């Protein structure tokens, strides 16, 4: 049986893996075994944090809407607004409501006043 020299395929595989960790520091971008461990860890973190990002943005939007509502009227809160929206079957996106609250604070007040009038 003839001898197989494995230098090229192994080098090509390691080079491909190294391109993934080019921004890492120290041994995390130099040593093959450490690179493979860091790659697994990085991909795992990216997968986990994609869901985390959705959660964090939803919290941010809720906080912004609540802050905009409480600036104008102390008695009206985010939870009452969402409850009244559901009662009137006006399913407004929290992201859009937060953008309205930031861009034009009078608009969110007008929306909340209209909803309160309709519910009562």
C-alpha positions in Angstrom: 0.0 0.0 0.0 1.3 3.4 -0.9 2.0 6.0 1.8 -0.5 8.9 2.0 0.9 12.3 3.0 -1.7 14.2 4.9 -0.2 17.7 5.1 -2.3 19.5 2.6 -5.8 18.4 3.7 -5.0 19.0 7.3 -3.5 22.4 6.7 -6.5 23.4 4.5 -8.9 22.3 7.2 -7.1 24.3 9.9 -6.8 27.3 7.7 -10.6 27.3 7.2 -11.2 27.1 10.9 -8.7 29.8 11.6 -10.6 32.2 9.3 -13.5 31.9 11.7 -11.5 33.0 14.7 -9.4 35.7 13.1 -10.5 38.4 15.6 -9.8 36.3 18.7 -6.8 37.0 20.9 -3.8 35.0 21.9 -4.0 31.2 21.8 -7.7 31.4 20.8 -6.6 32.4 17.3 -3.3 30.4 17.1 -3.7 26.9 18.6 -5.8 24.4 16.6 -7.4 22.6 19.6 -8.2 25.9 21.4 -9.6 27.3 18.1 -12.0 24.5 17.7 -13.2 24.9 21.3 -13.7 28.6 20.9 -15.6 28.1 17.7 -18.0 25.8 19.4 -18.4 28.2 22.2 -18.9 31.2 19.9 -21.5 29.4 17.8 -23.3 28.3 20.9 -23.4 31.8 22.3 -24.6 33.2 19.0 -27.5 30.7 18.9 -28.5 31.5 22.5 -28.2 35.2 22.1 -30.4 35.4 19.1 -33.4 34.5 21.3 -32.0 36.7 24.1 -31.9 39.7 21.7 -35.6 39.4 21.0 -36.4 39.3 24.7 -34.2 42.3 25.4 -35.7 44.5 22.7 -39.3 43.6 23.9 -38.3 44.8 27.4 -36.9 48.0 26.0 -40.0 48.8 24.0 -42.2 48.1 27.0 -40.1 50.4 29.1 -40.2 53.2 26.5 -44.0 53.0 26.1 -44.5 53.0 29.9 -42.2 56.0 30.4 -43.9 58.0 27.7 -47.4 57.3 29.1 -46.4 58.1 32.7 -44.9 61.5 31.7 -48.3 62.9 30.8 -50.6 61.1 33.2 -49.8 59.4 36.4 -52.8 57.2 36.5 -52.4 55.6 33.1 -49.8 52.8 32.7 -48.5 50.5 30.1 -50.4 47.5 31.4 -53.7 49.5 31.2 -52.9 50.7 27.7 -52.3 47.1 26.4 -55.3 45.8 28.2 -57.5 48.5 26.6 -56.0 47.8 23.2 -56.9 44.2 23.5 -60.4 45.0 24.6 -60.9 47.1 21.5 -59.1 44.5 19.4 -56.5 47.0 18.3 -53.4 44.8 18.0 -50.7 47.4 17.7 -47.1 46.3 17.6 -45.0 47.2 20.7 -42.1 48.2 18.5 -44.2 50.7 16.6 -45.8 52.1 19.8 -42.3 52.6 21.2 -41.1 54.4 18.0 -44.2 56.6 18.2 -43.5 57.3 21.9 -40.0 58.5 21.1 -40.7 60.4 17.8 -43.8 62.2 18.9 -44.8 62.1 22.5 -48.1 63.8 21.8 -49.2 61.0 19.5 -48.9 58.3 22.2 -51.0 60.6 24.5 -53.6 61.0 21.8 -53.7 57.2 21.2 -54.2 56.5 24.9 -56.9 59.2 25.2 -58.8 57.8 22.3 -58.6 54.3 23.7 -59.8 55.4 27.1 -62.8 57.2 25.5 -63.7 54.1 23.5 -63.4 51.7 26.4 -65.5 53.9 28.8 
